[in-house]
Amino acid sequence: MSKEYSSSPDHDHDRDLAVEPAKPALKPPPLYKVILLNDDYTPMDFVVR
């Protein structure tokens, strides 16, 4: 084998290698959580329509 293709530590083969960072895997957002409270104490002034 020639010295050109040897894997010596002083010969860095991947010094010109450009690596693109990986994109993070996206997952769909969670669905809304709705809590219904039916009480007789809350007046209609606090009700949002």
Long-range contacts (C-beta under 8 A, 24 or more apart in sequence): none
